[in-house]
């Protein structure tokens, strides 16, 4: 196998892991979010309703949004993540607290959420951090 092919395969594996990591299926959303926070080096309080088994497409979208915020958090940041079911929707709240507000891939997050019929709101204020809220319907 050529070096270019090997690099392409490695990049594809990394992308697949970002989209839907094996831990998301094996350990659930809470475990995958905890691993993402540790990997990003951001102390994070995570509250996920563990009695709920989230549909794979919703779990993947929630994970992606959280990963986007955690990976772009400024130095010394801390975060809180809450995921719960309310009525017929999954609600996601992410708050990242840091002195530096980094650029977020709002378009990517909004695309993932809207593709599932949901909505996403991002509020960011320099020096105060970022808050992301999303609502994803359980049935469409």
Buried (B, 14 or more C-beta within 10 A) or exposed (E): EEEEEEEEEEEEEEEEEBBBBEBBEEEBBBBBBBBBBEEBEBBBEBEBBEEBEBBEEBBBBBBBBBBBBBBBBBEEBBBBBBBEBEEEBBBBBBBBBBEEBBEBBBEEBBEBBBEBEBEBEBEBEEEEBBBBBBBBBBEE
